[in-house]
Amino acid sequence: MNDAKGLDAIDKRILRIVQKDASLSISEIANRVGLSQTPCWKRLQRLEASGVIRRRIAVLDPSKLGLGITVFVSIQVDDHSGKALARIASDLAAMEEVMDVYRLAGDVDYVLRVVAHDTSAFDAFYKRLIEIVPLKNVTSRFALENIKSETAFPIAG
């Protein structure tokens, strides 16, 4: 690992490949980056052990699972103590409909990306949300169209 982030050019090529298709065999990845299988496997193991690769997953199509709506929920809270923030983070992370949680600086404390089957399923989620998280204000925005959804990060170099 050579640059400031600890990744050399081969590591970056491996990462570009596996984040697009983690189902490729070690042999195919090695072939694409110009390594034999053992050195390629060792690099993948190191990237996983160091946490650069957090996990390998399949990306599913929510509409084919009956998850017809995506809602972005902005939350403001009154209590910003460390204990309250830890509880809120834990409670939000435990809700299966919540796909992403970001704690923000500014006029909103959290933004969530929530998926649900339909508006009544979202309403049930919303009722659970307001029971478990002490909220000052909540705003929900229903997505009309997903124009881009990417899981691959840009990797310079």
VMD Tcl script that builds the backbone (N, CA, C; Angstrom):
set m [mol new atoms 471]
animate dup $m
set s [atomselect $m all]
$s set {name element resname resid chain x y z} {
  {N N MET 1 A 0.854 -1.180 0.000}
  {CA C MET 1 A 0.000 0.000 0.000}
  {C C MET 1 A 0.894 1.234 0.000}
  {N N ASN 2 A 0.688 2.108 -1.001}
  {CA C ASN 2 A 1.662 3.164 -1.215}
  {C C ASN 2 A 1.198 4.592 -0.984}
  {N N ASP 3 A -0.016 4.973 -1.342}
  {CA C ASP 3 A -0.384 6.389 -1.255}
  {C C ASP 3 A -0.920 6.766 0.124}
  {N N ALA 4 A -1.370 8.016 0.256}
  {CA C ALA 4 A -1.822 8.550 1.545}
  {C C ALA 4 A -2.940 7.716 2.161}
  {N N LYS 5 A -3.764 7.100 1.362}
  {CA C LYS 5 A -4.858 6.272 1.860}
  {C C LYS 5 A -4.394 4.828 2.060}
  {N N GLY 6 A -3.151 4.545 1.735}
  {CA C GLY 6 A -2.613 3.211 1.945}
  {C C GLY 6 A -2.944 2.221 0.840}
  {N N LEU 7 A -3.431 2.705 -0.292}
  {CA C LEU 7 A -3.796 1.816 -1.387}
  {C C LEU 7 A -2.894 2.079 -2.585}
  {N N ASP 8 A -2.368 1.009 -3.181}
  {CA C ASP 8 A -1.598 1.188 -4.404}
  {C C ASP 8 A -2.512 1.023 -5.611}
  {N N ALA 9 A -1.945 1.160 -6.800}
  {CA C ALA 9 A -2.742 1.126 -8.031}
  {C C ALA 9 A -3.455 -0.218 -8.210}
  {N N ILE 10 A -2.823 -1.311 -7.844}
  {CA C ILE 10 A -3.463 -2.627 -7.992}
  {C C ILE 10 A -4.622 -2.768 -7.013}
  {N N ASP 11 A -4.420 -2.333 -5.765}
  {CA C ASP 11 A -5.522 -2.360 -4.788}
  {C C ASP 11 A -6.726 -1.591 -5.330}
  {N N LYS 12 A -6.477 -0.419 -5.897}
  {CA C LYS 12 A -7.560 0.409 -6.421}
  {C C LYS 12 A -8.268 -0.273 -7.581}
  {N N ARG 13 A -7.506 -0.956 -8.443}
  {CA C ARG 13 A -8.140 -1.688 -9.554}
  {C C ARG 13 A -9.006 -2.816 -9.003}
  {N N ILE 14 A -8.492 -3.519 -8.006}
  {CA C ILE 14 A -9.274 -4.598 -7.383}
  {C C ILE 14 A -10.568 -4.031 -6.800}
  {N N LEU 15 A -10.477 -2.920 -6.093}
  {CA C LEU 15 A -11.657 -2.313 -5.479}
  {C C LEU 15 A -12.677 -1.870 -6.521}
  {N N ARG 16 A -12.207 -1.279 -7.622}
  {CA C ARG 16 A -13.129 -0.880 -8.685}
  {C C ARG 16 A -13.887 -2.092 -9.226}
  {N N ILE 17 A -13.190 -3.207 -9.361}
  {CA C ILE 17 A -13.795 -4.431 -9.906}
  {C C ILE 17 A -14.801 -5.023 -8.932}
  {N N VAL 18 A -14.403 -5.233 -7.667}
  {CA C VAL 18 A -15.297 -5.943 -6.735}
  {C C VAL 18 A -16.493 -5.107 -6.305}
  {N N GLN 19 A -16.368 -3.780 -6.323}
  {CA C GLN 19 A -17.548 -3.005 -5.945}
  {C C GLN 19 A -18.565 -2.956 -7.070}
  {N N LYS 20 A -18.177 -3.277 -8.265}
  {CA C LYS 20 A -19.127 -3.395 -9.378}
  {C C LYS 20 A -19.718 -4.807 -9.448}
  {N N ASP 21 A -18.899 -5.833 -9.111}
  {CA C ASP 21 A -19.373 -7.219 -9.173}
  {C C ASP 21 A -18.580 -8.079 -8.195}
  {N N ALA 22 A -19.094 -8.211 -6.976}
  {CA C ALA 22 A -18.407 -8.981 -5.932}
  {C C ALA 22 A -18.532 -10.483 -6.140}
  {N N SER 23 A -19.315 -10.901 -7.137}
  {CA C SER 23 A -19.483 -12.333 -7.375}
  {C C SER 23 A -18.383 -12.925 -8.250}
  {N N LEU 24 A -17.494 -12.097 -8.777}
  {CA C LEU 24 A -16.421 -12.600 -9.632}
  {C C LEU 24 A -15.486 -13.513 -8.834}
  {N N SER 25 A -14.959 -14.509 -9.501}
  {CA C SER 25 A -14.015 -15.424 -8.861}
  {C C SER 25 A -12.671 -14.724 -8.656}
  {N N ILE 26 A -11.881 -15.245 -7.748}
  {CA C ILE 26 A -10.524 -14.727 -7.529}
  {C C ILE 26 A -9.744 -14.804 -8.835}
  {N N SER 27 A -9.928 -15.885 -9.566}
  {CA C SER 27 A -9.234 -16.071 -10.832}
  {C C SER 27 A -9.563 -14.942 -11.811}
  {N N GLU 28 A -10.834 -14.583 -11.925}
  {CA C GLU 28 A -11.247 -13.522 -12.850}
  {C C GLU 28 A -10.716 -12.165 -12.389}
  {N N ILE 29 A -10.800 -11.888 -11.099}
  {CA C ILE 29 A -10.280 -10.612 -10.576}
  {C C ILE 29 A -8.778 -10.533 -10.821}
  {N N ALA 30 A -8.069 -11.608 -10.493}
  {CA C ALA 30 A -6.613 -11.656 -10.683}
  {C C ALA 30 A -6.256 -11.418 -12.148}
  {N N ASN 31 A -6.975 -12.062 -13.040}
  {CA C ASN 31 A -6.736 -11.897 -14.475}
  {C C ASN 31 A -6.924 -10.439 -14.892}
  {N N ARG 32 A -7.961 -9.789 -14.379}
  {CA C ARG 32 A -8.256 -8.405 -14.767}
  {C C ARG 32 A -7.226 -7.409 -14.250}
  {N N VAL 33 A -6.568 -7.731 -13.113}
  {CA C VAL 33 A -5.571 -6.794 -12.562}
  {C C VAL 33 A -4.136 -7.217 -12.862}
  {N N GLY 34 A -3.972 -8.353 -13.527}
  {CA C GLY 34 A -2.631 -8.781 -13.917}
  {C C GLY 34 A -1.832 -9.441 -12.812}
  {N N LEU 35 A -2.526 -10.140 -11.919}
  {CA C LEU 35 A -1.855 -10.874 -10.842}
  {C C LEU 35 A -2.183 -12.361 -10.958}
  {N N SER 36 A -1.383 -13.185 -10.266}
  {CA C SER 36 A -1.795 -14.580 -10.119}
  {C C SER 36 A -2.809 -14.633 -8.970}
  {N N GLN 37 A -3.450 -15.793 -8.822}
  {CA C GLN 37 A -4.556 -15.889 -7.857}
  {C C GLN 37 A -4.130 -15.650 -6.409}
  {N N THR 38 A -3.015 -16.235 -5.985}
  {CA C THR 38 A -2.623 -16.126 -4.574}
  {C C THR 38 A -2.352 -14.677 -4.148}
  {N N PRO 39 A -1.552 -13.906 -4.877}
  {CA C PRO 39 A -1.350 -12.505 -4.480}
  {C C PRO 39 A -2.650 -11.693 -4.513}
  {N N CYS 40 A -3.517 -11.987 -5.474}
  {CA C CYS 40 A -4.796 -11.279 -5.551}
  {C C CYS 40 A -5.645 -11.618 -4.330}
  {N N TRP 41 A -5.716 -12.897 -3.985}
  {CA C TRP 41 A -6.478 -13.345 -2.811}
  {C C TRP 41 A -5.943 -12.686 -1.543}
  {N N LYS 42 A -4.602 -12.609 -1.415}
  {CA C LYS 42 A -3.995 -11.984 -0.229}
  {C C LYS 42 A -4.345 -10.503 -0.146}
  {N N ARG 43 A -4.368 -9.832 -1.277}
  {CA C ARG 43 A -4.752 -8.415 -1.285}
  {C C ARG 43 A -6.216 -8.246 -0.863}
  {N N LEU 44 A -7.090 -9.089 -1.400}
  {CA C LEU 44 A -8.498 -9.025 -0.995}
  {C C LEU 44 A -8.646 -9.281 0.495}
  {N N GLN 45 A -7.938 -10.265 1.024}
  {CA C GLN 45 A -7.992 -10.555 2.455}
  {C C GLN 45 A -7.521 -9.357 3.277}
  {N N ARG 46 A -6.439 -8.707 2.832}
  {CA C ARG 46 A -5.914 -7.532 3.541}
  {C C ARG 46 A -6.914 -6.383 3.483}
  {N N LEU 47 A -7.534 -6.168 2.314}
  {CA C LEU 47 A -8.520 -5.097 2.172}
  {C C LEU 47 A -9.745 -5.351 3.051}
  {N N GLU 48 A -10.117 -6.604 3.204}
  {CA C GLU 48 A -11.231 -6.948 4.102}
  {C C GLU 48 A -10.815 -6.787 5.566}
  {N N ALA 49 A -9.640 -7.296 5.918}
  {CA C ALA 49 A -9.175 -7.220 7.308}
  {C C ALA 49 A -8.989 -5.776 7.777}
  {N N SER 50 A -8.580 -4.901 6.858}
  {CA C SER 50 A -8.356 -3.495 7.224}
  {C C SER 50 A -9.652 -2.686 7.236}
  {N N GLY 51 A -10.752 -3.292 6.760}
  {CA C GLY 51 A -12.031 -2.598 6.763}
  {C C GLY 51 A -12.309 -1.776 5.519}
  {N N VAL 52 A -11.389 -1.758 4.553}
  {CA C VAL 52 A -11.663 -1.048 3.300}
  {C C VAL 52 A -12.858 -1.710 2.616}
  {N N ILE 53 A -12.840 -3.037 2.558}
  {CA C ILE 53 A -14.009 -3.792 2.100}
  {C C ILE 53 A -14.764 -4.188 3.354}
  {N N ARG 54 A -15.926 -3.585 3.559}
  {CA C ARG 54 A -16.711 -3.867 4.765}
  {C C ARG 54 A -17.470 -5.173 4.646}
  {N N ARG 55 A -18.037 -5.444 3.471}
  {CA C ARG 55 A -18.755 -6.692 3.238}
  {C C ARG 55 A -19.021 -6.809 1.747}
  {N N ARG 56 A -19.346 -8.018 1.331}
  {CA C ARG 56 A -19.713 -8.263 -0.069}
  {C C ARG 56 A -21.183 -8.665 -0.071}
  {N N ILE 57 A -21.965 -7.969 -0.889}
  {CA C ILE 57 A -23.410 -8.141 -0.862}
  {C C ILE 57 A -23.985 -8.203 -2.271}
  {N N ALA 58 A -25.238 -8.588 -2.361}
  {CA C ALA 58 A -26.000 -8.485 -3.611}
  {C C ALA 58 A -26.878 -7.247 -3.513}
  {N N VAL 59 A -26.957 -6.489 -4.578}
  {CA C VAL 59 A -27.817 -5.308 -4.622}
  {C C VAL 59 A -29.140 -5.742 -5.245}
  {N N LEU 60 A -30.213 -5.585 -4.499}
  {CA C LEU 60 A -31.530 -6.045 -4.924}
  {C C LEU 60 A -32.356 -4.907 -5.505}
  {N N ASP 61 A -33.356 -5.253 -6.289}
  {CA C ASP 61 A -34.272 -4.286 -6.873}
  {C C ASP 61 A -35.474 -4.146 -5.936}
  {N N PRO 62 A -35.621 -2.991 -5.263}
  {CA C PRO 62 A -36.707 -2.851 -4.293}
  {C C PRO 62 A -38.101 -3.033 -4.903}
  {N N SER 63 A -38.291 -2.590 -6.141}
  {CA C SER 63 A -39.624 -2.718 -6.748}
  {C C SER 63 A -40.007 -4.181 -6.949}
  {N N LYS 64 A -39.022 -5.040 -7.201}
  {CA C LYS 64 A -39.300 -6.465 -7.386}
  {C C LYS 64 A -39.550 -7.169 -6.055}
  {N N LEU 65 A -39.281 -6.472 -4.967}
  {CA C LEU 65 A -39.561 -6.990 -3.627}
  {C C LEU 65 A -40.843 -6.382 -3.061}
  {N N GLY 66 A -41.529 -5.605 -3.885}
  {CA C GLY 66 A -42.769 -4.976 -3.448}
  {C C GLY 66 A -42.555 -3.733 -2.605}
  {N N LEU 67 A -41.339 -3.208 -2.591}
  {CA C LEU 67 A -41.044 -1.988 -1.830}
  {C C LEU 67 A -41.229 -0.808 -2.777}
  {N N GLY 68 A -42.471 -0.358 -2.861}
  {CA C GLY 68 A -42.868 0.596 -3.880}
  {C C GLY 68 A -42.573 2.049 -3.597}
  {N N ILE 69 A -42.268 2.393 -2.355}
  {CA C ILE 69 A -42.015 3.805 -2.074}
  {C C ILE 69 A -40.720 3.990 -1.291}
  {N N THR 70 A -40.078 5.101 -1.601}
  {CA C THR 70 A -38.893 5.544 -0.867}
  {C C THR 70 A -39.235 6.914 -0.300}
  {N N VAL 71 A -38.937 7.086 0.981}
  {CA C VAL 71 A -39.256 8.339 1.659}
  {C C VAL 71 A -37.991 8.846 2.347}
  {N N PHE 72 A -37.704 10.124 2.178}
  {CA C PHE 72 A -36.605 10.762 2.883}
  {C C PHE 72 A -37.210 11.509 4.063}
  {N N VAL 73 A -36.786 11.141 5.252}
  {CA C VAL 73 A -37.350 11.678 6.486}
  {C C VAL 73 A -36.293 12.536 7.170}
  {N N SER 74 A -36.618 13.812 7.389}
  {CA C SER 74 A -35.740 14.730 8.120}
  {C C SER 74 A -36.252 14.849 9.538}
  {N N ILE 75 A -35.336 14.759 10.492}
  {CA C ILE 75 A -35.707 14.766 11.907}
  {C C ILE 75 A -34.911 15.836 12.645}
  {N N GLN 76 A -35.622 16.570 13.494}
  {CA C GLN 76 A -34.987 17.475 14.456}
  {C C GLN 76 A -35.307 16.950 15.848}
  {N N VAL 77 A -34.305 16.985 16.731}
  {CA C VAL 77 A -34.494 16.538 18.111}
  {C C VAL 77 A -34.159 17.684 19.053}
  {N N ASP 78 A -34.692 17.606 20.279}
  {CA C ASP 78 A -34.396 18.622 21.284}
  {C C ASP 78 A -33.126 18.310 22.068}
  {N N ASP 79 A -32.937 17.035 22.382}
  {CA C ASP 79 A -31.837 16.614 23.250}
  {C C ASP 79 A -30.638 16.196 22.404}
  {N N HIS 80 A -29.524 16.948 22.524}
  {CA C HIS 80 A -28.314 16.663 21.764}
  {C C HIS 80 A -27.199 16.120 22.656}
  {N N SER 81 A -27.551 15.618 23.817}
  {CA C SER 81 A -26.534 15.043 24.699}
  {C C SER 81 A -25.987 13.761 24.079}
  {N N GLY 82 A -24.819 13.385 24.485}
  {CA C GLY 82 A -24.196 12.172 23.958}
  {C C GLY 82 A -25.041 10.936 24.174}
  {N N LYS 83 A -25.645 10.834 25.350}
  {CA C LYS 83 A -26.481 9.673 25.661}
  {C C LYS 83 A -27.710 9.622 24.755}
  {N N ALA 84 A -28.338 10.768 24.528}
  {CA C ALA 84 A -29.523 10.830 23.666}
  {C C ALA 84 A -29.157 10.499 22.223}
  {N N LEU 85 A -28.047 11.055 21.743}
  {CA C LEU 85 A -27.624 10.786 20.369}
  {C C LEU 85 A -27.318 9.307 20.160}
  {N N ALA 86 A -26.687 8.672 21.139}
  {CA C ALA 86 A -26.376 7.241 21.038}
  {C C ALA 86 A -27.658 6.416 20.994}
  {N N ARG 87 A -28.627 6.777 21.817}
  {CA C ARG 87 A -29.904 6.043 21.834}
  {C C ARG 87 A -30.649 6.210 20.524}
  {N N ILE 88 A -30.696 7.439 20.020}
  {CA C ILE 88 A -31.384 7.702 18.756}
  {C C ILE 88 A -30.716 6.917 17.627}
  {N N ALA 89 A -29.397 6.961 17.566}
  {CA C ALA 89 A -28.669 6.230 16.520}
  {C C ALA 89 A -28.974 4.743 16.589}
  {N N SER 90 A -28.976 4.201 17.790}
  {CA C SER 90 A -29.269 2.780 17.972}
  {C C SER 90 A -30.694 2.440 17.570}
  {N N ASP 91 A -31.648 3.253 18.000}
  {CA C ASP 91 A -33.057 3.010 17.678}
  {C C ASP 91 A -33.309 3.089 16.172}
  {N N LEU 92 A -32.738 4.102 15.519}
  {CA C LEU 92 A -32.937 4.255 14.074}
  {C C LEU 92 A -32.288 3.115 13.297}
  {N N ALA 93 A -31.092 2.733 13.701}
  {CA C ALA 93 A -30.379 1.651 13.009}
  {C C ALA 93 A -31.116 0.323 13.129}
  {N N ALA 94 A -31.892 0.153 14.180}
  {CA C ALA 94 A -32.611 -1.111 14.400}
  {C C ALA 94 A -33.894 -1.226 13.572}
  {N N MET 95 A -34.339 -0.150 12.971}
  {CA C MET 95 A -35.589 -0.174 12.204}
  {C C MET 95 A -35.292 -0.674 10.788}
  {N N GLU 96 A -35.877 -1.827 10.420}
  {CA C GLU 96 A -35.520 -2.461 9.151}
  {C C GLU 96 A -35.907 -1.649 7.923}
  {N N GLU 97 A -36.875 -0.784 8.010}
  {CA C GLU 97 A -37.266 0.045 6.865}
  {C C GLU 97 A -36.252 1.152 6.577}
  {N N VAL 98 A -35.438 1.479 7.574}
  {CA C VAL 98 A -34.444 2.547 7.432}
  {C C VAL 98 A -33.216 1.988 6.718}
  {N N MET 99 A -32.988 2.479 5.520}
  {CA C MET 99 A -31.872 2.009 4.711}
  {C C MET 99 A -30.593 2.797 4.981}
  {N N ASP 100 A -30.734 4.083 5.231}
  {CA C ASP 100 A -29.590 4.953 5.519}
  {C C ASP 100 A -29.985 5.918 6.619}
  {N N VAL 101 A -29.040 6.211 7.499}
  {CA C VAL 101 A -29.218 7.229 8.538}
  {C C VAL 101 A -27.982 8.111 8.509}
  {N N TYR 102 A -28.197 9.401 8.392}
  {CA C TYR 102 A -27.105 10.369 8.480}
  {C C TYR 102 A -27.423 11.357 9.585}
  {N N ARG 103 A -26.432 11.613 10.461}
  {CA C ARG 103 A -26.544 12.695 11.438}
  {C C ARG 103 A -25.899 13.902 10.784}
  {N N LEU 104 A -26.592 15.034 10.831}
  {CA C LEU 104 A -26.182 16.210 10.070}
  {C C LEU 104 A -25.846 17.394 10.964}
  {N N ALA 105 A -25.110 18.326 10.396}
  {CA C ALA 105 A -24.933 19.642 10.999}
  {C C ALA 105 A -25.921 20.563 10.306}
  {N N GLY 106 A -26.463 21.526 11.029}
  {CA C GLY 106 A -27.401 22.466 10.422}
  {C C GLY 106 A -28.765 22.408 11.081}
  {N N ASP 107 A -29.791 22.775 10.322}
  {CA C ASP 107 A -31.130 22.899 10.899}
  {C C ASP 107 A -31.848 21.561 11.059}
  {N N VAL 108 A -31.327 20.503 10.470}
  {CA C VAL 108 A -31.888 19.153 10.603}
  {C C VAL 108 A -30.833 18.292 11.269}
  {N N ASP 109 A -31.257 17.459 12.212}
  {CA C ASP 109 A -30.302 16.622 12.935}
  {C C ASP 109 A -30.020 15.291 12.249}
  {N N TYR 110 A -31.055 14.703 11.639}
  {CA C TYR 110 A -30.917 13.405 10.970}
  {C C TYR 110 A -31.698 13.414 9.670}
  {N N VAL 111 A -31.188 12.678 8.704}
  {CA C VAL 111 A -31.981 12.379 7.508}
  {C C VAL 111 A -31.920 10.871 7.306}
  {N N LEU 112 A -33.088 10.297 7.010}
  {CA C LEU 112 A -33.217 8.859 6.816}
  {C C LEU 112 A -33.702 8.595 5.402}
  {N N ARG 113 A -33.246 7.486 4.845}
  {CA C ARG 113 A -33.860 6.962 3.622}
  {C C ARG 113 A -34.615 5.723 4.047}
  {N N VAL 114 A -35.922 5.763 3.832}
  {CA C VAL 114 A -36.819 4.720 4.301}
  {C C VAL 114 A -37.499 4.085 3.094}
  {N N VAL 115 A -37.616 2.759 3.092}
  {CA C VAL 115 A -38.380 2.067 2.049}
  {C C VAL 115 A -39.576 1.391 2.691}
  {N N ALA 116 A -40.667 1.345 1.936}
  {CA C ALA 116 A -41.886 0.700 2.432}
  {C C ALA 116 A -42.669 0.153 1.243}
  {N N HIS 117 A -43.571 -0.770 1.547}
  {CA C HIS 117 A -44.401 -1.359 0.495}
  {C C HIS 117 A -45.358 -0.336 -0.096}
  {N N ASP 118 A -45.955 0.492 0.755}
  {CA C ASP 118 A -46.947 1.469 0.305}
  {C C ASP 118 A -47.105 2.527 1.396}
  {N N THR 119 A -48.017 3.461 1.193}
  {CA C THR 119 A -48.176 4.551 2.161}
  {C C THR 119 A -48.683 4.057 3.509}
  {N N SER 120 A -49.519 3.024 3.523}
  {CA C SER 120 A -49.991 2.531 4.825}
  {C C SER 120 A -48.846 1.863 5.590}
  {N N ALA 121 A -47.951 1.194 4.885}
  {CA C ALA 121 A -46.777 0.606 5.551}
  {C C ALA 121 A -45.862 1.714 6.067}
  {N N PHE 122 A -45.713 2.804 5.289}
  {CA C PHE 122 A -44.918 3.926 5.767}
  {C C PHE 122 A -45.577 4.564 6.987}
  {N N ASP 123 A -46.887 4.681 6.975}
  {CA C ASP 123 A -47.599 5.250 8.119}
  {C C ASP 123 A -47.351 4.423 9.382}
  {N N ALA 124 A -47.357 3.101 9.254}
  {CA C ALA 124 A -47.065 2.227 10.409}
  {C C ALA 124 A -45.645 2.468 10.897}
  {N N PHE 125 A -44.690 2.604 9.965}
  {CA C PHE 125 A -43.306 2.921 10.330}
  {C C PHE 125 A -43.261 4.258 11.064}
  {N N TYR 126 A -43.924 5.258 10.514}
  {CA C TYR 126 A -43.922 6.603 11.085}
  {C C TYR 126 A -44.454 6.593 12.526}
  {N N LYS 127 A -45.522 5.850 12.753}
  {CA C LYS 127 A -46.091 5.762 14.099}
  {C C LYS 127 A -45.105 5.124 15.069}
  {N N ARG 128 A -44.379 4.100 14.618}
  {CA C ARG 128 A -43.344 3.495 15.469}
  {C C ARG 128 A -42.207 4.480 15.722}
  {N N LEU 129 A -41.809 5.207 14.685}
  {CA C LEU 129 A -40.725 6.179 14.787}
  {C C LEU 129 A -41.020 7.224 15.856}
  {N N ILE 130 A -42.212 7.810 15.808}
  {CA C ILE 130 A -42.509 8.884 16.756}
  {C C ILE 130 A -42.717 8.366 18.180}
  {N N GLU 131 A -42.929 7.074 18.329}
  {CA C GLU 131 A -43.027 6.482 19.669}
  {C C GLU 131 A -41.651 6.242 20.283}
  {N N ILE 132 A -40.660 5.863 19.470}
  {CA C ILE 132 A -39.370 5.465 20.043}
  {C C ILE 132 A -38.324 6.578 20.055}
  {N N VAL 133 A -38.447 7.564 19.166}
  {CA C VAL 133 A -37.457 8.636 19.098}
  {C C VAL 133 A -38.116 9.938 19.542}
  {N N PRO 134 A -37.558 10.586 20.585}
  {CA C PRO 134 A -38.129 11.873 21.018}
  {C C PRO 134 A -37.817 12.958 19.979}
  {N N LEU 135 A -38.849 13.430 19.304}
  {CA C LEU 135 A -38.677 14.320 18.166}
  {C C LEU 135 A -39.179 15.727 18.432}
  {N N LYS 136 A -38.525 16.688 17.829}
  {CA C LYS 136 A -38.980 18.077 17.844}
  {C C LYS 136 A -39.780 18.356 16.570}
  {N N ASN 137 A -39.280 17.837 15.440}
  {CA C ASN 137 A -39.941 18.048 14.159}
  {C C ASN 137 A -39.567 16.917 13.210}
  {N N VAL 138 A -40.506 16.512 12.359}
  {CA C VAL 138 A -40.278 15.477 11.352}
  {C C VAL 138 A -40.872 15.955 10.039}
  {N N THR 139 A -40.120 15.801 8.965}
  {CA C THR 139 A -40.613 16.113 7.633}
  {C C THR 139 A -40.337 14.912 6.743}
  {N N SER 140 A -41.361 14.477 6.015}
  {CA C SER 140 A -41.212 13.337 5.105}
  {C C SER 140 A -41.369 13.822 3.674}
  {N N ARG 141 A -40.469 13.342 2.819}
  {CA C ARG 141 A -40.519 13.672 1.397}
  {C C ARG 141 A -40.550 12.366 0.620}
  {N N PHE 142 A -41.608 12.160 -0.153}
  {CA C PHE 142 A -41.778 10.936 -0.928}
  {C C PHE 142 A -41.076 11.075 -2.274}
  {N N ALA 143 A -40.213 10.117 -2.587}
  {CA C ALA 143 A -39.507 10.125 -3.872}
  {C C ALA 143 A -40.478 9.738 -4.979}
  {N N LEU 144 A -40.450 10.475 -6.065}
  {CA C LEU 144 A -41.291 10.180 -7.217}
  {C C LEU 144 A -40.571 9.287 -8.229}
  {N N GLU 145 A -39.246 9.475 -8.329}
  {CA C GLU 145 A -38.472 8.721 -9.309}
  {C C GLU 145 A -37.034 8.625 -8.821}
  {N N ASN 146 A -36.433 7.459 -8.991}
  {CA C ASN 146 A -35.015 7.277 -8.689}
  {C C ASN 146 A -34.254 7.448 -9.994}
  {N N ILE 147 A -33.528 8.533 -10.116}
  {CA C ILE 147 A -32.809 8.830 -11.343}
  {C C ILE 147 A -31.436 8.165 -11.340}
  {N N LYS 148 A -30.804 8.082 -10.186}
  {CA C LYS 148 A -29.510 7.410 -10.075}
  {C C LYS 148 A -29.398 6.801 -8.699}
  {N N SER 149 A -28.949 5.575 -8.670}
  {CA C SER 149 A -28.657 4.901 -7.405}
  {C C SER 149 A -27.393 4.099 -7.614}
  {N N GLU 150 A -26.321 4.501 -6.964}
  {CA C GLU 150 A -25.018 3.890 -7.181}
  {C C GLU 150 A -24.455 3.366 -5.875}
  {N N THR 151 A -23.839 2.235 -5.924}
  {CA C THR 151 A -23.162 1.706 -4.739}
  {C C THR 151 A -21.647 1.771 -4.885}
  {N N ALA 152 A -21.152 1.988 -6.105}
  {CA C ALA 152 A -19.711 2.025 -6.348}
  {C C ALA 152 A -19.175 3.433 -6.113}
  {N N PHE 153 A -18.173 3.532 -5.242}
  {CA C PHE 153 A -17.532 4.816 -4.957}
  {C C PHE 153 A -16.516 5.151 -6.048}
  {N N PRO 154 A -16.343 6.439 -6.349}
  {CA C PRO 154 A -15.278 6.810 -7.274}
  {C C PRO 154 A -13.926 6.621 -6.585}
  {N N ILE 155 A -13.023 5.944 -7.228}
  {CA C ILE 155 A -11.698 5.683 -6.664}
  {C C ILE 155 A -10.678 6.310 -7.593}
  {N N ALA 156 A -10.049 7.379 -7.133}
  {CA C ALA 156 A -9.076 8.095 -7.947}
  {C C ALA 156 A -7.788 7.273 -8.054}
  {N N GLY 157 A -7.118 7.465 -9.167}
  {CA C GLY 157 A -5.800 6.856 -9.327}
  {C C GLY 157 A -5.768 5.594 -10.020}
}
mol reanalyze $m
mol bondsrecalc $m
mol representation Tube
mol addrep $m
